[in-house]
Amino acid sequence: MIKLERFEVMNMNNAIRGARNPLNSWARMDSYFDEEGKFVFGPNDLDLAKRLCKAGSDHRKFIRQIFVTVDITAPLYWWKEYDTYKVGTVANSTSTMHKIHSKPFEMSDFSTDHMTDATLEMMQKNIDFLEEIRTQFIETKDKVLWYSMIQLLPESYNQMRTCTLNYENLVGIYYSRKGHKLAEWHTFCDWVKELPYFEELFIDNE
C-alpha cells in the first residue's frame, strides 16, 4: 500500500529561464501562467526543454530546479528502498521513536493488501500483542517495553513523510523502479508520469 497526497510542483518558470542563460536567449521565452495560476510551457520553451532533456543529464541541469513536494504514506519496507535516492531530497517523517505508543495499534496501520487469510490471522495476533505491550508501557513507562514495541514492529508498518524532490531525482527513480516487483513502485511511477510535463519531457521524448 502506498498513498501520495497533497503534492505540488514548483519553480518551472525559473528553471526554464535559467536553461536559457548559456545562450542569452531569454527573448525567446514564451511560457506563462494561466488564469488559475498554473504554469504553461510555450512552444519555444517546451521545444528547448525537450531538446535539453533528450541530450542527457549534463544538458538538462534545469530539471534539478523543478521541485516537487508530496506527502507519502508507505510501509517501512518501501521506505528502505526509497532511501537509496536520498541525494538531493529532503523528508520529514512522522516519528516512530516518539509517537509509537500514542495510539492503539490497528490493522489499518499496516500494509496488508497482499497477505493471505492465514497471514492476516497471524498479523492480527502480532497487532494484539503489540497493543498489549503498548498498554503496559503506558502504565509502567518501562523502557524495556518501549524497546519491545520498536523491535517487534513489522516492516509493513506505514509511515508518512513529507518529501521534497526534483525532476532529476524522479527521472532516476522512474527508470530504475518502473519494472520493480513491489506494487508500491508501480503506483509511485504511475503518479510520477502524471506530473506536469513529465511524460512530454522524458517518456514521449525518449
ABEGO torsion letter per residue (X at the ends): XBBBBGBBBBGAAAAAAAAAAAAGAAAABABBBBAAGBBBBBAAAAAAAAAAAAAEAAAAAAAAABBBBBBBBBBAAAAAAAAAAABGBBBBBBBAAAAAAABBBBAAABBAAABBAAAAAAAAAAAAAAAAAAAAAAAAGBAAAAAAAAAABBAABBBBBBBBBBAAAAAAAAAAAAABABAAAAAAAAAAAABBGAAAAAAAAX
